[in-house]
Amino acid sequence: MAKIRMGIVGAGIWGETHAFLYEEHPHAELVAISDINFSKASDLAAKFGVNAYADHREMLKKEQLDAVAVVTPDFAHGDIAVDCANAGKHLLLEKPLATTREDVDRIVEAVQKNNVRIMVDLHNRWNPPFAVAKASVDSGELGEPYTAYMRHNDIKWVPLEMLSWADKSSILWFLGSHSTDTLRWFFGSEVERVYSVSRKGVLTSLGVDTDDCYHTILEFKNGGIATMENSWITPNGNPHVNDMKFNITCTKGMINLDLSNSQLIERFTEEGNDRPDVLISHFIHGKPKGFAYESIRHFVDCLVDGSEFLVSLEDAANTCCVILAIMESARTGKPVTVKY
């Protein structure tokens, strides 16, 4: 069977995550990597023995690619995704689809016009505790989903050190996209109206001009109500990068998840302690494991066998529409009806 020839745009931390998976997947072949920082592209490409480019358009012209993974900062997705679709390449985008309504519409139009396939990596659907919880809800044993709460926060290290572009984005795009998609998935319904408040000051005082947090109420078309909390000012002393809790209360039961304080594995040294990642993107015997790899693997598998992606283009686009409405609500101080 011919392998899916993959290109990557974006040679950062998560670009390397993609590269490891494509190297390991029996039906994928990593061909080339591009990044506007050619030094980064060269370093990562050399690690995997592939070609490097400073311009994704040159990569698209010179390489025989079947699909491209777009792993750039979120605000840069629009032009790259449209260029790839116009070149006839299937697309895997790291979340979100885009950060403006104009870019969402442009990408959707280009994908449909060129008849290419696209998936956005809203990988919480592959997170084992959430997947097990969703299966329990779908079985009907808990009744109908009624209310939910989701807390998905990051420590300050993420906007202050991990991301050089945090002031050009938002915690809503970085984590809120996962939260919104997860809640849509559990309720099996679209969000009709949102009301949100935000606060700003902590990160600004530290040199990063972006909102610290959003607290949001989501009203679903099927009557469900959810509360969503997103921030990236959790203290760096938190044992995990993420601070995540989830509850869904149904008409006959409920499920609680606490993914912030798992004591499954703890590591102690003379300098401190931590809780190593055994869920998201770890390695076992040299092989990439964890649900962040499973979602990427799913993309390749679906291209090979023609099956539908677990995250549809509609899922990705509607998640963006909800976040744009949340931002409008926080800005105006009023409830906002989501425009799809």
Secondary structure, DSSP 4 states (H G I P E B T S, - for coil): -PPEEEEEE--SHHHHHHHHHHHH-TTEEEEEEE-SSHHHHHHHHHHHT-EEES-HHHHHHHS--SEEEE-S-GGGHHHHHHHHHHTT-EEEEES-S-SSHHHHHHHHHHHHHHT--EEEE-GGGG-HHHHHHHHHHHHTTT-SEEEEEEEEEEETHIIIII-TTGGGS-HIIIIIHHHHHHHHHHHTS-EEEEEEEEE-SHHHHTT--S--EEEEEEEETTS-EEEEEEEEEE-TTSSSSEEEEEEEEESS-EEEEE-SS--S--EE-SS-EE---SSSS-EETTEE-SHHHHHHHHHHHHHHH-PPPSS-HHHHHHHHHHHHHHHHHHHHTS-EEPP-
